[in-house]
Amino acid sequence: MPLIYPGLPPGAWPAWPHPLPAPGRARAAPRSVPCVRVPAKPAGRWIPECPGRGLRSGHRAGVASGEQQAPQAAATPEVTKSADETVKNRSKKSSKKTNSSSSSSGNSSGGSNSKLPPVCYEIITLKTKKKKKMAADIFPRKKPASSSSTTVQQYHQQNLSNNNLIPAPNWQGLYPTIRERNAVMFNNDLMADVHFVVGPPGGTQRLPGHKYVLAVGSSVFHAMFYGELAEDKDEIRIPDVEPAAFLAMLKYIYCDEIDLAADTVLATLYAAKKYIVPHLARACVNFLETSLSAKNACVLLSQSCLFEEPDLTQRCWEVIDAQAELALKSEGFCDIDFQTLESILRRETLNAKEIVVFEAALNWAEVECQRQDLALSIENKRKVLGKALYLIRIPTMALDDFANGAAQSGVLTLNETNDIFLWYTAAKKPELQFVSKARKGLVPQRCHRFQSCAYRSNQWRYRGRCDSIQFAVDKRVFIAGFGLYGSSCGSAEYSAKIELKRQGVVLGQNLSKYFSDGSSNTFPVWFEYPVQIEPDTFYTASVILDGNELSYFGQEGMTEVQCGKADEQEEPPKESEREDSMEGKEEHTKKRSQ
């Protein structure tokens, strides 16, 4: 492996942690500089980075990890020699310019009796293939001498508000690359040959543009300015695009920069779709996918169908199915259109109680009445719901939920209420317009990491201490709960506090009780709502149990477990997160995903 020093160009990994020496001062190079070996990652498998601590045998079998090894040699003799000579020459030159006291000090440090160590950033042993240099590499960027000149970043800041300043003379020479010179023209009236009046009436903004730059960045602008049906207009009105979104698109076309915000990303996606800027549209979709949660999943589902983004639509359905109750109770659910409402109410895999679905539909109907300027009455709520009301599977509710909720809401007619009560109680059930078959929901998948279990009188005891384990997955899943072992001395009841954390932040927790019948089976303990887990990131699962001390424990724990289409990788927690023995953490905690 080559030696790597801090003075290497950008892209090289610095292995010597100390900063570069100040100008005119030399810093000794280390005798042995560590190199970093990066393990190979086989396709389809996630391999975690080793935290630098040894692991017990049997629990990390087959898992590659990073290592640190000392290099064979610090540098070649020729390079070291040249570096020594350079340091000597520098010290001699500097000693002539100083007074007598400083020269005597220099002789003591750099005289013939003691040699100065080589300067770290002058020793380069990494041989790389020569690459073609770009303009920015050949002509390094210099700071403008005059105060009237400005940088590209300053232009960006001022141009966001269309407050253009007169550029300095020969401003083109200040920027070595065409990208930087092109960025100066962003939202700049200088040489602008077209203007856009963007936004709805009463909220418009006049933005300058340059036809050539716009035509290069968008086929729609090319057809608008240079096509067969091109119109020679100095001002173009765009009422259906928000000014902030149009500026974000212009910034991408002019500056090759993507600047997205949560409150404007949907409008920016609309602009990118309208003017066929596919890379910006893909960036918007990726931004939405990473920020997707139960709170905005319903709104994004409606927009993804409008923008014809099937991947985003599928991601929205995954979140809505798994965290249905959170999604239905969110404010964003009331903002969806009627077609999206019908698709959600019709969903077979919706993982929610039917009374929650019913209440969410009534909340949507109330907001829809306000949008249509209708009075908030029961009749109008039923009117705006229309046939979507019969997509709610009211006969599948628990009898208490129906009697105390839906039956007294006033939305159902008297005949409908009577028929549903007969459906619950009568042997001969009446015909109903409502769907009477319960939703399938999502079936939890058990992820077993232990191949066997056992118990011994002195092996493992519950004493109110925290048992934890770290794990990662190779695809996005939702953790519904944990499977825990129970008492080995007959039936017993336990109080369990379960937590799921990421980098110390609690993502989900619940305090509940479960009953152990004395068998060696595991017993599920659920979170209130499933917790979304992102791939290739370590999470910490923690449990605190209070109950019968003696219990079963798992044996032959596997480091990697495949559950359905997802692979789970586990490792012991870091020292800061350990609250009990490693054996207990590895043998007593188990993941359950859906």
N, C-alpha and C positions, 0 to 999 in steps of 0.2 A: 504493500500500500504506500502511496506517496505521502510525504510530509506536507502538512497544510499549515500555513502561517497566517496571521491576521492581515498581512498586507496583500493577500491575493485579491484579484478582481472580484466584483460582485458575482454571486452564483456559487463560489467555493464555500465550503463549510469551515469556519474557523475552529480549530481544535485547541488553540492556546487562548485561554479565557481573558488574559490581561489586555488592556487597551493599548493602542499604538503609542510609542514614546513621543514626547513633545519634540518639536523641531529643535535641532541642535543638541539633543541628548540621545544617548545610546542606551538600549536596554538589553540585558544579556539574554541570549536565546536559551531555552531550557535544554538540559542534556538529553532528555527523552520526551518527545512530544507525542501524546497519545493520538492514535488514529481511530476512526470510527468505521466499523464494518456494518453495513446495512443488510439484514437478512432478506433473502428472496421471498416473495409472496406468491405461492401457487395460485393458479386461477380458481375462482369460486370459493376460496377459503379466506377468512379474515384472520390475520396473525397479529396479536397484540404486541406492543413494544414492552420489553422487559423493564420493570421498574428499578433494575439494578440490584436486586436482592435475590439470594438463592431461594429455591423452592423445594419443598419436600418431594422426594422421589415418588413416582406413581401418579402425581396430580398434575404434572405438566409434561407428560410424555408426548413426544411428537410435536411440540410447539416450539417454533423458532423464536429466537430472541436476539436483541442487540448485545454486543459484547464490546469490551474495550481491551485493546492489546497495545503493548509498547512497540514502537517501530524498530526496525533492524538497525538503522543508522540515522543520525540527526541530519546530515547533509553530506554531499560529496566533498572531498578535500579541496578540489579546485574552487568550488563555489565559496567555501569557508575562507580560503586563502584570499580570494579577491575581496571578500567582505571585510576581512581584517585590514587589508591594505587601504580600503576605502575609509574605514574608521580612523586609521592612523593619519591619513592625509587630511581628513576633516579636523582632527584634533590639533594638527600642526598649524593649519590655517587660522583656526580660532584662537590659538595661543598668541599669535603675532598681534592680534587686535586688542588684546586685553592688557591690563596693567601688570605690574610685577607680581603682585600678590596672586592674581588669578592665574598668571603663567606658571608660578611655582606650584599652584594647586593642580594645574593641568599636567605638569610633569610627573607629579606623584601618581596620577591616575592613568596617564597614557604614555609614560616613559618607556625606556628600553627594558627596564626590569619587570614591568607588568604590562600585559597585553590587554587591550580593550576587547570585550566579547563582541561577536558579530551582531550587527543590527538585524532584528527579526525580519523587518519588512523588505530587506535587500536580499534575503536568501530565498530563492524560488527554485524548488526542485520538482514542481508539478509540470510535466510536459503535456501540452495540449496541442491539438491540431489547429493550425492557423485558420481563422475565420475571416470572411470578408467584413470589413468595417463599414458601418453606416456613417452617414454624414455627422450624426451627433457624436460618434466616437472620434472621427478625424478632427472635427472642429469642436472642441469642448466649449460648453456654454459659459459665457463671461457675464459678469454683472455689468449692467449699463452704468456708464460713468456719469451721465447727466441725470439730474433729479426729475426732469420732465418725462423721461422714458418710463416704461412700465413693463411688468412681466406678464406672461400668459395667464397666471393665476389672477393677477389684478384685473386683467381684461375680462376674465370670466365673471369675477365678482361684480364689476361695474355693468357688464352687459346683461346680467340677469334682470336689471331694472331698466334696460335700454337707455342708460345714461352714458353715452359715448363721449370719450375725450379725444381731443385732436392728437393723433399719434406723433411721436417724435420724428424728426427728419431721419430718413434712412432707417426706419424701424425694421425694415425687412432684414437688415444685417444683424439684428439682435437675436434672431432665432435661426438656428442652423438647419432645422428640418422643415420639410413642407407641412408636416402635421402641426407644428407650432405656429407657423405663419398662417396656416389655414384657420387655426383656432382663434386668431386675433379677429377674424371676420365674423365670429359668432355674435349674432344679435347686434351687429355694428352697421350704422348707416353709411359708413365709408364704402363707396363703390356699389352700394345696394341698387339693384335694378328692378326690384319688386317688393311690395309690402303686403302683409297679411293682416286683416282685421279679424282677430280670433276671439271666440267666445259668444255667448248668447247676448241678445240686446240688453243693454244696461250693465254688462260686465265685460265689455270688449277690451282688447289690448292690441295696439298696432305694432307689429314686429317686422323688422327689415329682413330681406333675404337676398341671395345671390343665385341667379338661375343656374349657372354652371355647377356650383357646388351642390345645389339641391338635386339637379338632374343626375349627377354622379351617384348620389346616395339613395335615390328612390326612382323606380320605374314610373310611378304615377306622376311625379314632378317632371320627369323627362317627357312623358306624353303631353303634359300640360303646357310645357314651354317650347318643346322642339318637335312634337308630333305633328301628324297631318292635320289634326283639328286644333292646333295650338291657338290660343287667344292672346293677343298682345294687349294685356291689361297691366297697368301699373299697380293696381290694388285688387286683392282677392279676398273675399269674405268667406270665413269658415265658422259658421255659428254652432256647429255640432261638436267642436273640440274645445276643451278647456285650455286657457292660455298656459297654465303651468305644464300641462301634458305636451302641448305643442313645443314649448321651450325645451323640455326634456328630449324630445325627438330631434330638434334642431341641434342640441348640444351633442347628441350622438353622431349626427351627420357631419358636423363641422369639426368636432374635437375628438371623435372616436372615444368618447367617455359615456358611461352609463350611470346616470344619477337617478335612482329610484327612491321613492318614499311611500310609506304605507297608505297615505291618504290620496295619492295621485297615481298609484301604479295601475289601477284599472283603467283610468282615463288615458294613461300613456299606452297601455296595451291596445286600447281602441284606436288611438292615433297611429300606432305602428301597424295595425292590421289595415287601416284605411289606406295608408300610403305605402303599403307593402315594404316594410322594413323588417325582414324576417328575423335577423339576429337580435334586434331590440325586442321584438315580440317574444322570442324565446327567453331572453333575459327576464322579461316581465313574468312569464309563466314560472320560471325557476324561483323568482322572488316570492311569488304567491304560494308555491309549493312549500318553501321553507318556512313561511309564516303561517301556514295553514293550521288551524286549531278548531275545536268544537264551536268556538264563539263566532267564527266567520265562515265556517264550512258551507252553510246553507246559501249565503250570499254568493260565495265563490262558485258554488254549484250552478246557480242561476246564470252567472256571468260566463262560466266555462261553456255552457251550452250555447249561449249567444255568440261567443267567439269561436265556437267549433274547435275546442281544445280537448280531445278525448283523454289524454293522459291526466290533465288537471281534473277532469270530470271523475275519472276513476279514483283519484286520490281523495276527492271530496266525499265520494260514496264510502270509502273505507273509514274515514273519520266519522261520518254520520252514522254508519251502521254500528261501529264499536262504541261510540260515545253519544248515542242517540238522545238520551235524556238531557245531557248538557247542551247539545245542539238545538233541541226543541225548546228549551227554556231560554235560549240566548235572544238578545234583542235583534240580531240579524235575521232570525227566522221570520219575523214580522215584515221584513222588507222584501221578501221574495215575491215573484209573480205567481199568478194562479196556476200556470202550467207546472212550475216547480213544486208548488204545494201538492198538486195531485200526484206527482211522481214520488214525493216523499211519503205521502199517506198510503200509497199503493205498495210501498217497499216491503218485500217479504222478509228480508233479513234485518229489519229494524230491531235493535236490541233495547227495547223500552217497554214499560208498562203501558197498557192501552189508555189508562186514565190520564197519563202524561201526554199522550198523543191527542186526546180529546181536548184537554186544557190548552195545549199549544194551538190547536185549530181555532178555538174561540178567541185567543189573543190575536191571532192573525186576522180574524174576521173583524175585530174591533178596530184595528189599525186600517184595514181596508175600507171600512165605513168612513173613516176620517179622510182617506185619500179620495174617495168618491163624493165627499161632502154630504154624507147621509147621516141622519140622526142615529145616535147610539141606542138602538132598540133591539130586542130579541128577534123581531121579524126581519130587520135589515141584516143582522148577523147571519141568519139562516139564508137570506137571499144572496148575500155575497159568497157564502160557502157553496151554494148550489148542490150539484151532485157529488161534490167532494165530501160532503157530510157522510154519505153512505160508504165511503172508503175507510172510515173509522170503524174498527171491529169492536163495537160496543158489547155485543153478546159474549165476547171473550174476557171482559173485565171480571174482576172479583165482585161478588155480589155486594159487598160493603162499598166498594168503589162506585158501583153503578147506583146504588140506593142513595148514597150521600153526595154523589157528584153529578153524574149525567142526568139522572132522573129528576133532579131538582134544578137543573140549569135553565129550564124553560125552552130550550132549543128544540127538544123533541115534542112531537104532538102527543096528545093523550093516548091515542090508539097505539102509537109506537112504544110508548112507555109500558102500556099494559101487555103488549105482545112480548116485549123483552122480559118482563117479569114472569110471564108464562113460560118463556124459553128456559128460564132458570129452574122453575119448580114443576111444571107439568110433564107428565109422561108423554103426551102427544104434543109435540112442539109446533107452534105456528110457523108459517113462512114469514121470513123477514127480508127486507130490502138490504139490510146491513150484512156485511161479510161475517159469517159465524165461525170461520176457521181461524185458529190462533196463528200468529206469525211464527215462523221458524226461528227467527233470531240468529244468533251466532253460537255455535257449539264450541266450548272451550277445548283447547288441545293441551294435554298434559305433557310436560317436558321433563322426563325422568333422567336424572344424572347419576343415580345410584343403582348399581346392578344387584345389590342384595342389602339386607338389613339384619341387625342383631341387637342383643341387649346383654348387659352384664351389670352386676350389682354396683360396681364401682367405676363404670365407664363414663357415663354422662348424666349430669343432673341439671335440672332447671332451677336457677337460683335468682331469677329476676335480672340477669345480666343480658347485655345486648349481643346477639349472634348475627354476624354479617358475612356477606360474600359479594365480590364484585363479578360482574358478567357483562358481556357484550353480544350483540347479534349482528348478522350480516344483512338483514333487511328489516324494514320498519314493521314492528309488531305492537300489540297492545297487551300490557300485563294486567290480567284480571285479578290475580291474587297469588297466594303462596300455598303449597301443600306442606303441612307440618306433621311430624310424627307425634304420637301420643304416649300415654302411660304404658309402661311395661308391667305394672302391678295391678291390673284390673281396670275397670272403667273409672274415668275421672273427667272433670270439667276444667278447662283452661281459659284464662283471660289472655288474649294476644293483642299486642300492639305492633302493627306492621307498617313499615315505611319503605319508600323507594326514593333514592336521592341521586342527584347528578352533580358532582363537584360540590358537595355539601348543601345543595339546594334541595329542599323536600318537594318532590313532584306529586306524591300521593301518600296518604296515610289513613289508617283506620284502626279503631279500637273495638274489638268484638270478642265474643266467646264462642268456643266450639267444644263439642263433647267427644271424648275418646272412649271407644268401647273396649279398649284393652288389646286390640289386634295390632298387627304390625303395619297396617295400612297408613297412608298419609291422609290427612283431613284438610279440606280446602278452607282457607280463610280469605275472604274477598275484600278488595277495595270498594269504596262506595261507587266509584266510576273507574272503568279501565284507564290505565295510564299509557300514553303513547311513548314508545321507545324508538329512538333513531338508530340507524346502523352505525357500526364502527366507532362506538362511543361507550366507555365503561360507566356502568351504573352500579350503585350499591343497594342491595336488598338487606334490610335489617328487621329483626324480630325480637321482641321482649316477651317472654312467657311467664306466667304466674300460675302455678298449679302443682300437681304431683311432680316431685323432683326427678324420680327415676323414669326413663323413657327409652324407647327404641332409638336407634341411630342408623344412618346409612353407611354402607361399606362399598369399596371399589368404585369410588366416585370418578366419573369421566370428566376430562378437561373440556372436551368438545362434544356437544350433543346436537343431533339433527332432529328437529321437530317440524313435521310437515315440510314446508319449503324454506324454512329458516334454520340457520345454524347458530347455536349458542356457544360462546367461548367464555370460560370462567377462569378467574384467578383469585388468589387471596387478596384481601384489602391491604392498603398501605398501613404503615405503623401508626399513623395518626388516627386511623379509623378502627383500629383493633381495640376491642373491649373485652376480649376473651381469648381462649386458646385457638390456634389455627385449626386444630382437629375439630373442635366444636363448630367452627364456622363452615368448614368444608363438608362436614358430615350431617349438618342438621338443618340447612336451609335449601330450599328448592324453588325453582321458578315454574310458574304456570302462565302460559301465554295463550292469546287467542287472536 
